[in-house]
Structures are given as structure tokens and as C-alpha cells.
Amino acid sequence: MKRILILTVIMASALSINLSASAQKKQAAKAKKETAIQLNKPDFSNDATLMNALLERQTNRSFSSQELSWQQLSDILWAANGVNRPDNGKRTAPSARNAQEIDIYAFTASGVFFYDAENHQLKRISDKDSRQGVYDRGDFHKAPLILVYVGNFDKMQGFDEDARNFYSATDVGFVSQNVYLYCATQGLSTVICGSFNREGADKVLKIKNGKLLLAQPVGYPEK
Ligand SMILES: Cc1cc2nc3c(=O)[nH]c(=O)nc-3n(C[C@H](O)[C@H](O)[C@H](O)COP(=O)(O)O)c2cc1C
């Protein structure tokens, strides 16, 4: 239990949260070596109601560079498309024929990560800050977290091309709406974007059989 606790603290530092600058540097260097980073369990004590989340749900395009907490990051990913029924591996978002083809990549100041929903872990892809590769215009790259949604066609073997395109485009809507609703409960800004630099994002992701669908920055609004 103690080891898990220590590991969690080290991992939290991977995203530069709540540590002094020098401690952050030290821990970040250590965390760069970690390839799988365990996320926190979802916090179900959030007492926002669904009706209030719907009331507050909105696009907000203003982002400050204020960091998210490790718990918030963990909860955003779980809300987006985490496993909510461990007995059968099904997710918080529905998917056509349960293909579960929407992969989520997290672009942060500390690097780029794949969200491994099954293990609720981040898998490091890069230790570089590539947020500006996703948004080379405007201020969205300032958000501490940019989610890039990819339709993974390896998981859609039984679908023809039209169906792959149609269902991945519909399924990503559920995922991004889950993030909108979570943000509404936390006073966070978010915007789902069809316009982003797919080529820039793919320089890091190098998707072989799939499609970069949408991007969604998340962060605190600028005061
Ligand atoms: C599929 C899709 C793509 C979108 N792409 C962008 C985008 O590239 N840039 C942007 O600023 N907003 C984008 N939006 C956000 C919409 O502009 C926004 O949802 C709409 O103005 C309604 O505002 P609301 O979300 O606050 O209800 C997109 C929304 C959807 C559903």
C-alpha cells in the first residue's frame, strides 16, 4: 500500500502538479523513465447532479496555464471512456457493436500519453511538450491538457470503410460529451474541435490504421 502511495506521488509529478520547481524538475526527470503511469481511482464523492451538469455544459474557449490536479486528470480520462463495468470491460461511453475504437491521447507539458483504459494507466509516447503541434494557432495550446481522439481501425475489422468512418465519428461524440459534463461539474473550460493540426499531432502519434477525429483542450478558464 505504501509503495503504491509513493508511486502515485512520483507519477503525479509527471504532469508537474503541486510541487516546487526544483522538486518538479527532479521528479519529472525520474518520471520520464516511467512508461506506464497508474491513474487515481475515480472520485465518486463529486456531488454534482447530472441535471446541474447539463445545465452548466458549455463550450468555453478561454484557457489559463493553471495545472489540473492528478485526481482531475484521472477523472477526466475515466469519465471520457474509462471502464465502468470491470466484469465485462465496458466503458463510460457507448460504441457501435462495442468496438471500443476511440483511443485517447493526452498531450501535456510533460509529454504525450496513450490512455490505457483497461488498466486505467497512461502509457508514455513522448516526453516532449507537443501541444503546439496540435494547435499552432490561437491559445488552445495553453490548456494543460489536450485530448486527441483517434478512431482505431484495428478495432473495427468487421466494418467496411463507410461504417468505420461513420461509427468512429459518432462514437467520439459520446466520449467528448462525457468530458464536457465532467468539466461542467468542475468549473473547467473545454471545447471540442474539428479544426486542429492533424499532421502536427500525428508527428508524435504516428497512427498507422486509424483516423485523427477530434481534439479537446481542457483547463481552467483565464481569470
Ligand atoms: C463536431 C464539432 C466540431 C467542433 N469544432 C470546433 C472547432 O474546431 N473550434 C471551435 O472553437 N469550436 C468547435 N466546436 C464547438 C462548437 O462551436 C460549439 O459546440 C457550438 O458553438 C455550441 O456551443 P456550446 O458547446 O457552448 O453549446 C465544434 C463542435 C462540434 C460538435
The ligand as a Gaussian input file, in Angstrom:
#p B3LYP/6-31G(d) Opt

LIG

0 1
 C      -18.028000      18.158000     -34.186000
 C      -17.757000      19.522000     -33.616000
 C      -16.644000      20.228000     -34.051000
 C      -16.340000      21.481000     -33.483000
 N      -15.200000      22.110000     -33.875000
 C      -14.851000      23.276000     -33.281000
 C      -13.615000      23.893000     -33.618000
 O      -12.832000      23.413000     -34.412000
 N      -13.295000      25.053000     -32.969000
 C      -14.118000      25.618000     -32.035000
 O      -13.775000      26.668000     -31.498000
 N      -15.317000      25.060000     -31.694000
 C      -15.682000      23.884000     -32.286000
 N      -16.856000      23.261000     -31.928000
 C      -17.662000      23.806000     -30.822000
 C      -18.947000      24.452000     -31.316000
 O      -18.636000      25.662000     -31.969000
 C      -19.862000      24.683000     -30.113000
 O      -20.231000      23.444000     -29.569000
 C      -21.097000      25.447000     -30.544000
 O      -20.784000      26.791000     -30.823000
 C      -22.195000      25.425000     -29.478000
 O      -21.710000      25.950000     -28.269000
 P      -21.884000      25.125000     -26.901000
 O      -20.963000      23.932000     -26.990000
 O      -21.469000      26.069000     -25.812000
 O      -23.284000      24.707000     -26.817000
 C      -17.192000      22.037000     -32.509000
 C      -18.335000      21.316000     -32.102000
 C      -18.600000      20.077000     -32.633000
 C      -19.814000      19.314000     -32.136000

